[in-house]
């Protein structure tokens, strides 16, 4: 990269992306004027899973797991501050929501992005280089520099190889559901994926008025059943700072086993959603007589998808226990509820050979700073892209504020107060009195 172009401005911290992770950091930094900061997002305006804001969908975490409350409860960017500013805090209390409506939380995030002058949309970071003293950042509008970068580029929809080259109006990721899942009356629809997003898509489809109801809705999942999220108290200790630190110190193989064994602590289905689905099926089958509306097919793996003779798609699946032969599902529309993967960081190309990697992730230290060959006081921090190193809590909202606080503290050269440790002793006390003796 040529550095002939003049630098317009310099910042202590420059964030790439303005989703919930970097909005948390921006909100914490807003009251820290000594740390000049700017957050850039290529989208023209804020968005957060806008394509899958199904009516009635809710958060799976507490309202206190907002941008700031768990690390700075007096911060003016809290969810309670949002409700108060809009004059509806009493109404929210009186509504007695069991869980926060996801659209309301999305509107809260949008509010936080708009009231913070350091958050800018419609500007894309194209390239990042390092000139020996600072990071030089080229956007599609200008050149700026920064002492520290924070990557919060979020995730992109992921579909398996079976769908590659086939996606479009009649086969799409659940992230496009609100735009594409229209005019499905009388059609056969297959939802593939057994997590919360698949459950919400399935529930939406079977909840439509009679004139808009599909002819058949199949729900296919690799999981053995449609399992609920484990939201019990001790399980939630996995989503506390102390466990995130413990997980970081584990060997890679142990981390991988943990993430596989405990996926339902983050990616199970809300019990209320499962209950509503079951009740809807009951009504359709036993009260309304629609015996053929629903097909539930867990414990199956999708082997292939191909265009069907006469239109639509043929989905071939194999039962995970009964391996002989394949089953076929015919569908006019396929919804892939198959999750997300970290978005591309191609803009790091000028310095990518200076950054250490661990598998598919950038290797990070205990403060979420990328391990690299540059000065220690010049850091590239990673948000929401280190699940293999930091555990299932990394892409979750639970540790958003805590992770941002660690980054702020590292930039400022201070060490803030940590919350009290879990009741659980995660690490072995080898050679010490572990409290088991008389």
N, C-alpha and C positions, 0 to 999 in steps of 0.2 A: 504494500500500500504506500502510495506517495503521501508525504506529509506537507506538501507545498501549500495545500489549502489551509487557510487560517482557521483557528479554533474560535468559535463564537463565545463559548462560555465553559467554565470549569466547575465541577461539582465534587463534593466529598463522596457522594454516593449516587450512582445512576442505576436505575432499575429498568430492566428490559421485560416488558409485560406488565399488565395492570389487572390481573385477576385477583382472587381472594388472598393469595399468598403475598404478593407484592403490595396489595392494598393495605394489608395488615402492617407491613413495614412502613409504608408511606404514612399511615395514621399514627404510628408511634413516633416517627421522625418529625411530624408536623409541629410538635411541641419542643423540638430540639433544634433551635435555629442555628446553633454552632455547627451543625452537620448539614451543609447545603445539599439539596437532593432534587432529583428529577426522575420521574417515572414515565416511560414512553410505551405506548401500545399501538400496534399497527391498525387495529380495528377503528372504525370511524366513531364508534360510541361503545359504551360498556355493554357487555353481554356475559351471561353465565348460564350455560346449558339452556339457552332460550328455546332451542328446538325440541326440548323434552320437558317443558313445563306443563305436564298434563294436569287438567283440573283435579284438585284434591290432593296432589302430591305434597309430601311434607318432608322436612329434614329428619335425619336419623340421629341427630345429635342435639344436645341442649342449646337453648338460646344463648347461654353464657359463653358458648364456644364461637363467639363472633370475632371480629377483627382484633379486639384489644382487651376485652374484659378480664381474661384469665391472667393477664400480666400487668395490666394498668386499668383497674376498674373505674377510675375517675376520668378516663380519657373521653373527650367529646365526640369520638367516633364510635361509641358503643351502640349496640342494638337498642338499649334502653334510651340513649340520647336521641336516636332516630325516632323512636315512638313518641318521645316527649316533644321533640321539635315539631312533629306533625299533629300534636294535640290529641293523640289517640291512645295514650298509655293506659287510661282507665278502660277504654273499650277493649283493648287487647286483653287486659286482665279478666274482664267480664266474659269475654268470649270463651275462656277456659279451654284453649286449644291443647289437646294432648301433645301435639308436636307443632312446631312453627310451620305454617304454610310455606312451601319452597318459593313461591312467587313473592311472598312478603320479604323473605330473606334476600332474594335477588334484588328487590327494590331497595332494600337497605344497602346492599353493596353498591348499587348504582348511585344512591344518595351520597355515600362516602366518597366515591370517585369524583362526583361533580363538585362537592364542596371543598375539595383539596386542590389548591392552585398548582401544586407540584405534580399533579397527575395529568398527562396530556394524551389524548387519543388522536388517531389519524396520522401518526408518524412512525415509520418503520425503521428499525435498526438494521442496517445492511451489512456492516462489517465492524469488527473490533480488532485493534492492534495495540501494541505496547511499545512506547518509544524509549523505554529505559527508565522513565520517571513516572509515567502516568498512562492510563488507557486512553486511546484515541478512538472515538466512536463516530462512524459515519452513518447518518440516517438518510432517508430519501429527501431531506430538506436542508441539512447542514452538517457541520462537524463540531462536536463537543468533546470534552475530555473529562476524566474522572479518576479519583484515587481508588475507588472501589466500584465493582459492578455487582449487581444482584440479578440473577437469572430467574425470572418467574414467568416463563413463557407458556406454562400450563400443559395441557394434554391435547392430543388429537384423536379423533375416532379411529378405532382399529377394527378391521374385519379379517377373518382368517383367509388363508390362501384359496379356500374353496369359493370365495366370493370375488376374488380378484378378476377384474375385467368385466364383471357382470353387474356392478352397481349402477343404479339409475333410478328412474321414476318408480319402477316396480320391485326394486331390491335395494334397500338402503339401511344405513346405520340408524340406531334409535335416536342419535343426536339430531336427526332431521325429521323426527316423527311428526312434530306439529305442522310442518310445512308439507310433508308428503303423504301422510296417512289420512287422506281425504277421499271422498267418493268411493268408499269400499263396500257399499251396500250390495249384498248378493255375491260378494267375492270370497275366495278362499285365501286366508292370510295365515302365514306361519311366523311365529315369533321364536327366535333362536337365542337362548341365553336365560339362565335361571337366577340371575341376581335381581336387585331391586328395580333396575331400569326395565328389564324384561317383564317383571311382574306388573309394573305400572303400565307398560304398553298393552299387555294382555288384558288388564283390568279395563283400560280405556276402551278397547275394542269390543269387549263383551258387555259394556255398560251403555252403548249407544242406543238411541231410540230405535224402535222397530223398523222404521223406514230407512235407517242408516246402518243397520246391523249387518255385518258380514254373514255370508252363508255358513262359513266354518272358520274357526280360529284354533290353530294348533300351537301348543307351547312345548318346545323341544329344549331339553337341557342335558348337559353332561352329568350333572349332579344326580345322586341317587333319588332325591326327592326335592320338593320345593321347600328348602330349609329356611327357618327364621334367622334373623340376625341375633347373635348372642350379645344382649345388652345388659347382662347381669353385673352386679357391683365389682366382683373380683376380676371378671374379664375386662371391665373398663379400666382396670389398672394397667393393662397393656397400652393404654392411650394417655398415660401420664409421663411427664418428663423423665422420671427416674428409670422407667422401663426403656425409654428411647435411648438413654445413655448406656444402660446394660446391654441392649441389643447391639449397639455400635461396637462394643468390645468383644462380641462373639466371633467365632471363626465363621468364614463364609458358608461352610456347609451347614452349620447350626442355624444360621440366619435363614437359609433357604428352606430348611425343614420347618422352622417356625412359621414362616409366611404361608407355606402350603398347608400346614396343620390347622392354622387358625384363621383361614380366609373368611369364615362366616362371622368373625367378630367385626369385619368391616364391610363385607359384601353379601351378607344374608339379607333376606327380605323382611321388612317390618311386619310384625305379627298382625297389625291392623289391616295391612294390605292383603295378607294371606286370608284373613278372616272374611274380608269383603269379597275377595275372589270366590271363596268357597260358597258364600251365601248367594252370590250372583249365579253361580253354576246351579245351585239348588233350585233357585227360582226358575231359571230357564228350563231345567230338565223336568222338575216335578210339578211345577205350578203352571208354566206356560207350554209345556209339552215339546220344547225344542231339544229333543234328545240327541240330535246330531250336530249341535252348534259347536261343541267344545271337544278337542282332543288333547289330552295331557300325556306327554311322552318324556318323562325324565329318564335318566340313566342311559341316554343314547348319545352317541357321538356322530356328528355329521361327516359322512364320508365324501359326498360330492353333491354338487348342484348343477343341473343342466337344463337347458331350454326344453320344454315339453312339446310334444307334437300337438298342434292345435292351439298353442299359446300357453303362457304361464311357465311355471318351473316345476321340476321334479327334484325333490330333496331326498337323497338316499342316506339313511342312518343305520348305524349298527348298534345293537344292544350291548352294553358293556359286560353283562354277565352271560347272556346267551349269544355267543359270537357267530353262530352259523347263520349265514344269509344276511340280507339287508331288508329293511322296511322302506317303503316309499310314501312320501307325503306330497300330494299335489297342491300347489299354491299359485294363486295369481299374483300375490304380493308377499315378499319376505322382508321381515324386520330383523336386522342383526343387532341384538343387544349384547354385544361381545366386548364391551369395555373400551378403555382408552390406553394410549401409550404416551410417554413424554414427547412433546413437540420437538421439532428439529431446532438445532442450534448451529445451523450452517454459518451464521454470521461470525462465529468464532474461528472460521477457517484460517485467518492470518496467524493465529497463535495456537492452533489446535495441537501442534507437535510439541508444545511446551506444557501441555496439561496431561496429568496422569489419569488413567482410566482404571476402573474395576468392572470387568465384564462390559456391559453395555452402558454403564453409568460413568460419569466423571467422578473420580475418587475425591472424597471430601474428608476434612479433619473434623474434630469434635465440635467446631463452631460452624459447620456447613460451608467452610471455605475450600475451594478446589485446591488440591495439592499440585503445585507447579514449580517451575524453576525461577520464578521471579521473586522480588522482595517480599518479606513477610507482611509489611505494612501496605501492600497493594494486593487486594484480594478479589477473587471472583466467587461470590456466594451462590449456592444453588438452593432454590426453593421447589419443593414438590417434585423432585426428580431423583430421589435416592432411596427408593423403597427397599432395594436389596441391601443397602448399608444401614438404613434407619428404621426399617420395619413397616408394617402395614399402616402405622399411624402417619407416615410421611405424607401421603396424598390426602389424608383425612383432615377435616377442619379442626380436630381436637387440639393439635399442637401448633396451630398456625401462629397464635400470638406469642407463645413461648419461643418458637424457632426465630421469629422476627426479633424478639428481645435479645436473644443470643447474638444475632447479627449486629444489632445496634450496639450492644456492649462491646463486641470485638472492634467495631469501627471506632468507638469512642475510647477504647483502651481501658474500660472499667469492667468490673464483674458485679452484676446485679444479684439480688437475693433470689435463691431458688425456693420453690415450694417445698414443704415437708415431704420426706420420702414416703413411699407406699408403706402400708402395713405389712406388705410381703417382702421378705428378704430374697431378692432376685438372685444375688450372687452367693456362692458358697463361702462360708467363713472357715476356710481350711486352717487347721492348727490353732483355732481360737475357740473360746466357749460360745457355742451357737445358741445357748439358752436351753439346751435339751437336758442338761445335768440336773442333779438334785439341788 
